[in-house]
């Protein structure tokens, strides 16, 4: 093996590679500037959308419930949703993402609860849409709290405390990491996940340019 010839071929290929601007852009500019910038832009947009979803009350339409004023009034006073006026085209409103969700109260809801019966409330939403999903979460949270209130009232009528149906409660306790350590771990995880993806075009370009060099070495 002649190391002088190998070094000469390697130096020639390296000079040709460095003269090609497209290669330099794909190996240096894209991995170090373009890809991190793209990830930063996506992260910024995601955080902005999530913040907007968390701070804006989703619009919800109430269907039915005229004979159940207690439940309907409590739903109207729920501060985490914005009640929309009734419209016959509410399904199209949900499809067009102008209405986030609709909740249908069954006939005789309050009367059925007073008799101790179980009732089913239907929720309509646009599956997969973040604002619509938040509306569903808020509605489920409301009816879960409403169910707890009804159960507590039923237990009180029988002289029982609410803890009678839930004698044991498992509480999860987690020790929070210091903020500096959490930032270091987050930064390390981001670096590990971004760097290999960012430099993958450069690795492929280098492999493409090194293939002729390897072939010439094999012919020596």
C-alpha positions, -999 to 999 in steps of 0.1 A, spaced: 0 0 0 15 33 -11 6 59 15 18 88 -7 -7 79 -34 -35 75 -8 -27 109 7 -26 125 -28 -60 111 -38 -75 120 -5 -61 156 -7 -75 159 -43 -109 147 -33 -109 170 -3 -100 201 -24 -128 192 -49 -153 189 -21 -143 222 -5 -146 240 -39 -182 229 -42 -205 254 -25 -234 231 -25 -214 206 -5 -203 232 20 -239 244 24 -252 209 29 -224 200 53 -221 232 74 -249 257 69 -278 233 70 -268 213 100 -256 242 121 -280 270 111 -310 258 91 -320 227 111 -317 243 146 -335 274 133 -363 252 119 -366 233 152 -367 266 172 -394 280 149 -415 248 153 -411 250 191 -420 286 192 -452 281 172 -461 250 193 -457 269 226 -477 299 212 -506 277 202 -506 258 235 -505 290 254 -534 304 234 -554 272 239 -548 273 276 -558 309 280 -588 310 257 -621 296 268 -635 271 241 -669 278 227 -695 252 236 -732 249 226 -757 234 250 -784 212 233 -815 205 252 -819 208 290 -849 231 290 -865 208 317 -833 206 338 -826 242 349 -802 233 377 -777 215 355 -781 239 326 -776 270 348 -746 254 364 -732 247 330 -739 283 318 -720 296 349 -690 274 343 -662 299 338 -638 277 318 -661 275 287 -678 301 266 -715 292 259 -724 298 222 -760 306 212 -780 278 198 -779 272 160 -794 244 140 -762 240 120 -741 232 150 -726 201 134 -713 222 105 -701 247 129 -679 220 146 -667 208 112 -657 243 103 -639 247 137 -661 277 145 -676 258 174 -653 237 196 -679 213 210 -716 207 217 -731 190 248 -765 174 246 -784 172 279 -810 143 279 -846 151 287 -855 149 324 -819 151 335 -825 168 369 -855 146 376 -836 114 369 -808 126 392 -833 133 419 -846 97 416 -811 84 419 -808 72 383 -778 73 361 -779 95 330 -757 98 299 -746 131 285 -734 133 249 -705 154 238 -698 162 202 -664 175 191 -639 177 163 -615 148 172 -578 156 170 -583 194 171 -565 209 202 -591 235 210 -620 210 206 -601 185 228 -598 211 255 -635 218 253 -641 181 259 -618 180 288 -635 210 304 -669 194 299 -658 161 314 -643 180 343 -676 199 349 -698 167 348 -673 148 370 -676 176 396 -713 177 391 -715 139 397 -695 143 429 -719 169 441 -749 147 434 -732 117 452 -724 139 482 -760 150 484 -773 114 482 -749 103 509 -759 133 531 -796 122 528 -786 88 543 -764 103 570 -731 93 554 -700 113 547 -685 115 511 -655 95 523 -678 65 527 -675 56 490 -637 64 489 -621 53 521 -586 51 507 -569 76 484 -535 72 469 -516 105 467 -487 107 443 -458 127 457 -427 136 435 -397 155 446 -390 183 422 -355 186 407 -336 218 412 -342 243 384 -305 243 373 -304 205 371 -337 204 352 -324 229 327 -292 209 322 -311 177 317 -335 193 293 -307 209 273 -288 176 272 -318 158 259 -325 184 232 -289 183 221 -288 146 219 -320 145 198 -312 174 175 -275 170 167 -277 135 150 -307 147 129 -290 179 120 -258 164 108 -274 135 89 -272 154 56 -236 161 62 -228 125 69 -246 114 37 -227 140 17 -193 129 32 -201 93 24 -210 101 -11 -177 120 -17 -156 94 1 -170 65 -21 -147 73 -51 -117 76 -28 -124 42 -13 -129 27 -48 -95 41 -60 -78 27 -29 -92 -7 -36 -78 -6 -71 -42 1 -59 
